[in-house]
Amino acid sequence: MELLESDEDPRVTEDLMYEKVEDFKYLSAILSTKNDWAKGIGIRISKAEKTFFALTKLFRSKCLSRKTKVRLYTVIVRPTLTYGCEAWTKTKQIEKRLRTFENKIWRRICSPIYDKSTGSWRRRYNNELLDMVNIPLVTSFIKGQRIQWLGYIMRRGKRYC
């Protein structure tokens, strides 16, 4: 679905002239004429990565428990990642990117495990990570946020819709 289908000259309103653009940034979200959120979500993921790596010393610290590190993630990094998620168009590709990012973070927090059968270190499997951190997936969190937002809109009444 394309929001602006015409290739007309710039729109003129009173004394202002607006040109047609493919996408623009509004309140830290990238809005496009094709209603494609992939670019904006990519930017959210990179901002969350920067936030996580700015706190690398904390996440690598042996003084902090895994529970504290998970709490830091949920309080600092996840809100950076999910800012504005209520309006995102959900696709399988976007879900996969979000899960990949989150698994990457969990692997950094939970560190590798020594496998006695092979005698070497290995990465933890996704289901092991989920059991260890014991919080909802980022995709489930986003679904919950969208439902809360819908409830808010429904309670506002018909005069605002």
C-alpha positions as CSV (number, residue, x, y, z in Angstrom):
1,M,0.0,0.0,0.0
2,E,1.5,3.3,-1.1
3,L,0.3,6.3,1.0
4,L,1.0,9.0,-1.7
5,E,0.1,7.5,-5.0
6,S,0.4,10.6,-7.2
7,D,3.6,12.0,-8.7
8,E,2.3,15.5,-8.6
9,D,4.4,18.6,-8.1
10,P,5.0,19.7,-4.5
11,R,1.9,20.4,-2.4
12,V,1.3,24.0,-1.6
13,T,-0.6,25.0,1.6
14,E,-1.1,28.7,2.3
15,D,2.5,30.0,2.1
16,L,4.3,26.6,2.6
17,M,5.4,24.2,-0.1
18,Y,5.9,20.5,0.6
19,E,7.7,18.1,-1.7
20,K,7.1,14.4,-2.0
21,V,9.7,12.2,-0.3
22,E,10.1,8.5,-0.1
23,D,10.7,8.5,3.6
24,F,11.2,10.9,6.5
25,K,12.1,10.8,10.2
26,Y,9.4,11.8,12.7
27,L,9.8,11.3,16.5
28,S,12.7,8.9,15.9
29,A,10.7,6.7,13.5
30,I,11.3,6.4,9.8
31,L,8.0,6.8,7.9
32,S,7.9,5.7,4.3
33,T,5.3,6.0,1.5
34,K,5.2,2.2,1.2
35,N,4.5,1.8,5.0
36,D,7.7,-0.3,5.3
37,W,9.1,-0.3,8.8
38,A,12.2,-2.4,8.0
39,K,14.5,0.6,7.7
40,G,13.3,2.2,10.9
41,I,13.5,-1.0,12.9
42,G,17.1,-1.5,11.6
43,I,17.9,1.9,13.1
44,R,16.2,0.9,16.4
45,I,18.3,-2.3,16.5
46,S,21.6,-0.3,15.8
47,K,20.7,2.1,18.6
48,A,20.0,-0.7,21.0
49,E,23.4,-2.3,20.0
50,K,25.1,1.0,20.7
51,T,23.3,1.2,24.1
52,F,24.4,-2.4,24.9
53,F,28.0,-1.9,23.9
54,A,28.2,1.4,25.8
55,L,27.4,-0.7,28.9
56,T,29.9,-3.5,28.0
57,K,31.9,-3.1,31.2
58,L,28.7,-3.8,33.2
59,F,27.6,-6.7,31.2
60,R,31.0,-8.4,31.3
61,S,31.5,-7.7,35.0
62,K,31.9,-10.8,37.2
63,C,30.6,-8.7,40.2
64,L,27.1,-8.5,38.8
65,S,24.9,-11.5,38.8
66,R,23.2,-12.8,35.6
67,K,19.8,-11.7,37.1
68,T,21.1,-8.1,37.5
69,K,22.4,-8.1,33.9
70,V,19.1,-9.3,32.6
71,R,17.4,-6.6,34.6
72,L,19.8,-4.0,33.1
73,Y,18.9,-5.3,29.6
74,T,15.1,-5.1,30.3
75,V,15.3,-1.6,31.8
76,I,17.9,0.1,29.5
77,V,18.4,-1.8,26.2
78,R,15.0,-3.2,25.5
79,P,13.2,0.2,25.7
80,T,15.7,1.6,23.3
81,L,14.9,-1.3,20.9
82,T,11.2,-1.2,21.2
83,Y,10.5,2.6,21.2
84,G,7.5,3.2,19.1
85,C,6.8,-0.5,18.6
86,E,3.1,-0.1,18.9
87,A,2.9,1.3,15.4
88,W,5.3,-1.2,13.7
89,T,4.0,-3.4,10.9
90,K,4.9,-6.9,12.0
91,T,6.4,-9.3,9.4
92,K,8.3,-12.6,9.8
93,Q,11.5,-10.8,8.6
94,I,11.2,-8.1,11.3
95,E,10.4,-10.7,14.0
96,K,13.5,-12.7,12.9
97,R,15.8,-9.7,13.1
98,L,14.5,-8.8,16.6
99,R,14.9,-12.4,17.8
100,T,18.4,-12.5,16.3
101,F,19.4,-9.3,18.1
102,E,18.0,-10.5,21.4
103,N,19.7,-13.9,21.2
104,K,23.0,-12.1,20.4
105,I,22.6,-10.1,23.6
106,W,21.6,-13.2,25.7
107,R,24.7,-15.1,24.4
108,R,26.9,-12.2,25.6
109,I,25.3,-12.1,29.0
110,C,25.1,-15.9,29.5
111,S,28.6,-16.8,28.1
112,P,29.6,-20.1,26.5
113,I,29.4,-23.5,28.2
114,Y,32.0,-26.2,28.5
115,D,30.8,-29.4,26.8
116,K,32.3,-32.4,28.6
117,S,31.3,-34.9,25.8
118,T,33.3,-33.0,23.1
119,G,35.9,-31.4,25.5
120,S,35.4,-28.0,24.1
121,W,33.5,-24.7,24.6
122,R,30.2,-24.2,22.8
123,R,27.6,-21.5,22.4
124,R,24.4,-22.0,24.3
125,Y,21.3,-23.0,22.3
126,N,18.4,-20.7,22.1
127,N,16.1,-22.8,24.3
128,E,18.9,-22.8,27.0
129,L,19.2,-19.0,26.8
130,L,15.4,-18.6,27.3
131,D,15.4,-20.9,30.3
132,M,18.3,-19.0,31.9
133,V,17.0,-15.5,31.4
134,N,13.3,-16.3,32.1
135,I,11.7,-13.2,30.6
136,P,9.3,-12.9,27.6
137,L,10.7,-12.8,24.1
138,V,11.0,-9.3,22.6
139,T,8.4,-10.3,20.1
140,S,6.0,-11.3,22.9
141,F,6.8,-8.0,24.7
142,I,5.9,-6.0,21.5
143,K,2.6,-7.9,21.1
144,G,1.8,-7.0,24.7
145,Q,2.6,-3.3,24.1
146,R,0.4,-3.3,21.0
147,I,-2.5,-4.8,22.9
148,Q,-2.1,-2.2,25.7
149,W,-2.0,0.6,23.1
150,L,-5.2,-0.8,21.5
151,G,-6.9,-0.8,24.9
152,Y,-5.9,2.8,25.4
153,I,-7.4,3.7,22.0
154,M,-10.6,1.8,22.7
155,R,-11.0,3.5,26.1
156,R,-10.7,7.0,24.6
157,G,-14.1,6.6,23.0
158,K,-15.5,7.1,19.5
159,R,-15.1,10.8,19.4
160,Y,-11.3,10.5,19.0
161,C,-11.3,7.7,16.4
